[in-house]
């Protein structure tokens, strides 16, 4: 299976998620790669 994206975001924390949403709002096909669940430490467990 092959996937094609305009942008790949490495890290699904708050900054990566914000970058992905911004790029998608501008029309980019975005992929996010992270070793854990999306959201990152601050969103999932609190800073």
Biopython code that builds the backbone (N, CA, C, O; Angstrom):
import numpy as np
from Bio.PDB.StructureBuilder import StructureBuilder

atoms = [
    (1, "UNK", "N", (0.845, -1.167, 0.000)),
    (1, "UNK", "CA", (0.000, 0.000, 0.000)),
    (1, "UNK", "C", (0.897, 1.239, 0.000)),
    (1, "UNK", "O", (1.854, 1.320, 0.770)),
    (2, "UNK", "N", (0.589, 2.176, -0.845)),
    (2, "UNK", "CA", (1.353, 3.414, -0.958)),
    (2, "UNK", "C", (0.494, 4.594, -0.538)),
    (2, "UNK", "O", (-0.675, 4.696, -0.909)),
    (3, "UNK", "N", (1.095, 5.483, 0.244)),
    (3, "UNK", "CA", (0.411, 6.703, 0.661)),
    (3, "UNK", "C", (1.177, 7.893, 0.118)),
    (3, "UNK", "O", (2.407, 7.877, 0.064)),
    (4, "UNK", "N", (0.462, 8.907, -0.276)),
    (4, "UNK", "CA", (1.093, 10.128, -0.771)),
    (4, "UNK", "C", (0.528, 11.318, -0.001)),
    (4, "UNK", "O", (-0.688, 11.491, 0.084)),
    (5, "UNK", "N", (1.417, 12.133, 0.557)),
    (5, "UNK", "CA", (1.021, 13.318, 1.309)),
    (5, "UNK", "C", (1.839, 14.505, 0.839)),
    (5, "UNK", "O", (2.949, 14.342, 0.331)),
    (6, "UNK", "N", (1.295, 15.688, 1.006)),
    (6, "UNK", "CA", (2.048, 16.913, 0.721)),
    (6, "UNK", "C", (3.031, 17.212, 1.847)),
    (6, "UNK", "O", (4.144, 17.679, 1.603)),
    (7, "UNK", "N", (2.612, 16.941, 3.080)),
    (7, "UNK", "CA", (3.413, 17.245, 4.266)),
    (7, "UNK", "C", (3.304, 16.079, 5.241)),
    (7, "UNK", "O", (2.225, 15.523, 5.446)),
    (8, "UNK", "N", (4.439, 15.715, 5.841)),
    (8, "UNK", "CA", (4.457, 14.736, 6.923)),
    (8, "UNK", "C", (4.931, 15.457, 8.184)),
    (8, "UNK", "O", (6.007, 16.055, 8.195)),
    (9, "UNK", "N", (4.134, 15.399, 9.234)),
    (9, "UNK", "CA", (4.476, 15.993, 10.520)),
    (9, "UNK", "C", (5.027, 14.880, 11.401)),
    (9, "UNK", "O", (4.381, 13.847, 11.576)),
    (10, "UNK", "N", (6.214, 15.086, 11.955)),
    (10, "UNK", "CA", (6.806, 14.103, 12.861)),
    (10, "UNK", "C", (6.568, 14.588, 14.285)),
    (10, "UNK", "O", (7.137, 15.588, 14.724)),
    (11, "UNK", "N", (5.722, 13.862, 14.990)),
    (11, "UNK", "CA", (5.360, 14.226, 16.359)),
    (11, "UNK", "C", (3.920, 14.698, 16.414)),
    (11, "UNK", "O", (3.548, 15.672, 15.760)),
    (12, "UNK", "N", (3.120, 14.004, 17.193)),
    (12, "UNK", "CA", (1.703, 14.322, 17.291)),
    (12, "UNK", "C", (1.330, 15.053, 18.560)),
    (12, "UNK", "O", (0.196, 14.948, 19.029)),
    (13, "UNK", "N", (2.275, 15.796, 19.124)),
    (13, "UNK", "CA", (1.984, 16.610, 20.302)),
    (13, "UNK", "C", (1.222, 17.862, 19.917)),
    (13, "UNK", "O", (0.745, 17.982, 18.788)),
    (14, "UNK", "N", (1.107, 18.781, 20.836)),
    (14, "UNK", "CA", (0.297, 19.975, 20.584)),
    (14, "UNK", "C", (0.834, 20.803, 19.418)),
    (14, "UNK", "O", (0.043, 21.325, 18.633)),
    (15, "UNK", "N", (2.147, 20.939, 19.282)),
    (15, "UNK", "CA", (2.715, 21.719, 18.173)),
    (15, "UNK", "C", (2.530, 21.002, 16.841)),
    (15, "UNK", "O", (2.171, 21.629, 15.844)),
    (16, "UNK", "N", (2.772, 19.691, 16.817)),
    (16, "UNK", "CA", (2.587, 18.928, 15.588)),
    (16, "UNK", "C", (1.137, 18.919, 15.138)),
    (16, "UNK", "O", (0.843, 19.047, 13.950)),
    (17, "UNK", "N", (0.233, 18.766, 16.101)),
    (17, "UNK", "CA", (-1.197, 18.766, 15.794)),
    (17, "UNK", "C", (-1.630, 20.125, 15.243)),
    (17, "UNK", "O", (-2.389, 20.188, 14.276)),
    (18, "UNK", "N", (-1.152, 21.207, 15.850)),
    (18, "UNK", "CA", (-1.487, 22.555, 15.369)),
    (18, "UNK", "C", (-0.930, 22.783, 13.969)),
    (18, "UNK", "O", (-1.604, 23.367, 13.120)),
    (19, "UNK", "N", (0.294, 22.326, 13.722)),
    (19, "UNK", "CA", (0.892, 22.472, 12.390)),
    (19, "UNK", "C", (0.097, 21.694, 11.347)),
    (19, "UNK", "O", (-0.122, 22.181, 10.238)),
    (20, "UNK", "N", (-0.329, 20.499, 11.700)),
    (20, "UNK", "CA", (-1.112, 19.681, 10.774)),
    (20, "UNK", "C", (-2.459, 20.321, 10.459)),
    (20, "UNK", "O", (-2.889, 20.335, 9.306)),
    (21, "UNK", "N", (-3.118, 20.845, 11.472)),
    (21, "UNK", "CA", (-4.418, 21.497, 11.245)),
    (21, "UNK", "C", (-4.272, 22.734, 10.371)),
    (21, "UNK", "O", (-5.103, 22.982, 9.497)),
    (22, "UNK", "N", (-3.216, 23.511, 10.605)),
    (22, "UNK", "CA", (-2.977, 24.712, 9.806)),
    (22, "UNK", "C", (-2.698, 24.344, 8.359)),
    (22, "UNK", "O", (-3.252, 24.953, 7.445)),
    (23, "UNK", "N", (-1.841, 23.351, 8.144)),
    (23, "UNK", "CA", (-1.515, 22.923, 6.778)),
    (23, "UNK", "C", (-2.747, 22.373, 6.072)),
    (23, "UNK", "O", (-2.961, 22.651, 4.892)),
    (24, "UNK", "N", (-3.554, 21.599, 6.778)),
    (24, "UNK", "CA", (-4.767, 21.047, 6.182)),
    (24, "UNK", "C", (-5.756, 22.150, 5.824)),
    (24, "UNK", "O", (-6.420, 22.074, 4.791)),
    (25, "UNK", "N", (-5.860, 23.164, 6.659)),
    (25, "UNK", "CA", (-6.755, 24.289, 6.376)),
    (25, "UNK", "C", (-6.332, 25.035, 5.117)),
    (25, "UNK", "O", (-7.155, 25.662, 4.450)),
    (26, "UNK", "N", (-5.033, 24.962, 4.795)),
    (26, "UNK", "CA", (-4.514, 25.601, 3.584)),
    (26, "UNK", "C", (-4.588, 24.681, 2.370)),
    (26, "UNK", "O", (-4.137, 25.048, 1.285)),
    (27, "UNK", "N", (-5.154, 23.490, 2.546)),
    (27, "UNK", "CA", (-5.370, 22.589, 1.423)),
    (27, "UNK", "C", (-4.359, 21.467, 1.263)),
    (27, "UNK", "O", (-4.428, 20.717, 0.289)),
    (28, "UNK", "N", (-3.422, 21.333, 2.193)),
    (28, "UNK", "CA", (-2.410, 20.280, 2.093)),
    (28, "UNK", "C", (-2.972, 18.944, 2.573)),
    (28, "UNK", "O", (-3.807, 18.894, 3.477)),
    (29, "UNK", "N", (-2.502, 17.871, 1.956)),
    (29, "UNK", "CA", (-2.798, 16.518, 2.418)),
    (29, "UNK", "C", (-1.714, 16.177, 3.437)),
    (29, "UNK", "O", (-0.540, 16.066, 3.084)),
    (30, "UNK", "N", (-2.106, 16.012, 4.695)),
    (30, "UNK", "CA", (-1.149, 15.925, 5.800)),
    (30, "UNK", "C", (-1.181, 14.546, 6.443)),
    (30, "UNK", "O", (-2.245, 13.956, 6.630)),
    (31, "UNK", "N", (0.007, 14.041, 6.778)),
    (31, "UNK", "CA", (0.145, 12.824, 7.562)),
    (31, "UNK", "C", (0.897, 13.149, 8.838)),
    (31, "UNK", "O", (1.799, 13.986, 8.833)),
    (32, "UNK", "N", (0.529, 12.485, 9.944)),
    (32, "UNK", "CA", (1.223, 12.668, 11.219)),
    (32, "UNK", "C", (1.815, 11.325, 11.635)),
    (32, "UNK", "O", (1.133, 10.300, 11.599)),
    (33, "UNK", "N", (3.091, 11.337, 12.031)),
    (33, "UNK", "CA", (3.772, 10.137, 12.499)),
    (33, "UNK", "C", (4.195, 10.371, 13.945)),
    (33, "UNK", "O", (4.858, 11.361, 14.254)),
    (34, "UNK", "N", (3.809, 9.456, 14.823)),
    (34, "UNK", "CA", (4.200, 9.547, 16.231)),
    (34, "UNK", "C", (4.273, 8.140, 16.793)),
    (34, "UNK", "O", (3.535, 7.257, 16.355)),
    (35, "UNK", "N", (5.148, 7.922, 17.747)),
    (35, "UNK", "CA", (5.282, 6.592, 18.343)),
    (35, "UNK", "C", (4.172, 6.284, 19.342)),
    (35, "UNK", "O", (3.936, 5.119, 19.660)),
    (36, "UNK", "N", (3.499, 7.298, 19.834)),
    (36, "UNK", "CA", (2.437, 7.099, 20.815)),
    (36, "UNK", "C", (1.120, 7.655, 20.303)),
    (36, "UNK", "O", (1.003, 7.995, 19.126)),
    (37, "UNK", "N", (0.135, 7.748, 21.174)),
    (37, "UNK", "CA", (-1.161, 8.300, 20.765)),
    (37, "UNK", "C", (-1.061, 9.793, 20.468)),
    (37, "UNK", "O", (-0.252, 10.501, 21.068)),
    (38, "UNK", "N", (-1.880, 10.262, 19.546)),
    (38, "UNK", "CA", (-1.887, 11.685, 19.211)),
    (38, "UNK", "C", (-2.314, 12.502, 20.420)),
    (38, "UNK", "O", (-3.178, 12.089, 21.192)),
    (39, "UNK", "N", (-1.709, 13.640, 20.568)),
    (39, "UNK", "CA", (-2.027, 14.538, 21.670)),
    (39, "UNK", "C", (-0.793, 14.935, 22.461)),
    (39, "UNK", "O", (-0.674, 16.076, 22.907)),
    (40, "UNK", "N", (0.112, 14.004, 22.633)),
    (40, "UNK", "CA", (1.332, 14.306, 23.370)),
    (40, "UNK", "C", (1.117, 14.343, 24.871)),
    (40, "UNK", "O", (-0.004, 14.206, 25.363)),
    (41, "UNK", "N", (2.202, 14.527, 25.577)),
    (41, "UNK", "CA", (2.195, 14.456, 27.034)),
    (41, "UNK", "C", (1.284, 15.492, 27.682)),
    (41, "UNK", "O", (0.489, 15.148, 28.557)),
    (42, "UNK", "N", (1.383, 16.746, 27.271)),
    (42, "UNK", "CA", (0.594, 17.804, 27.925)),
    (42, "UNK", "C", (-0.907, 17.604, 27.734)),
    (42, "UNK", "O", (-1.684, 17.775, 28.673)),
    (43, "UNK", "N", (-1.307, 17.249, 26.535)),
    (43, "UNK", "CA", (-2.739, 17.088, 26.265)),
    (43, "UNK", "C", (-3.297, 15.844, 26.952)),
    (43, "UNK", "O", (-4.407, 15.877, 27.484)),
    (44, "UNK", "N", (-2.537, 14.748, 26.947)),
    (44, "UNK", "CA", (-3.051, 13.489, 27.481)),
    (44, "UNK", "C", (-2.902, 13.345, 28.996)),
    (44, "UNK", "O", (-3.731, 12.702, 29.640)),
    (45, "UNK", "N", (-1.841, 13.943, 29.573)),
    (45, "UNK", "CA", (-1.585, 13.746, 31.005)),
    (45, "UNK", "C", (-1.483, 15.030, 31.799)),
    (45, "UNK", "O", (-1.460, 14.991, 33.029)),
    (46, "UNK", "N", (-1.419, 16.170, 31.125)),
    (46, "UNK", "CA", (-1.248, 17.449, 31.810)),
    (46, "UNK", "C", (0.228, 17.794, 31.954)),
    (46, "UNK", "O", (1.069, 16.916, 32.143)),
    (47, "UNK", "N", (0.526, 19.077, 31.863)),
    (47, "UNK", "CA", (1.935, 19.518, 31.934)),
    (47, "UNK", "C", (2.367, 19.749, 33.366)),
    (47, "UNK", "O", (3.514, 20.122, 33.612)),
]
sb = StructureBuilder()
sb.init_structure("model")
sb.init_model(0)
sb.init_chain("A")
sb.init_seg("    ")
for serial, (resi, resn, name, xyz) in enumerate(atoms, 1):
    if name == "N":
        sb.init_residue(resn, " ", resi, " ")
    sb.init_atom(name, np.array(xyz, "f"), 0.0, 1.0, " ", f" {name:<3s}", serial, name[0])
structure = sb.get_structure()
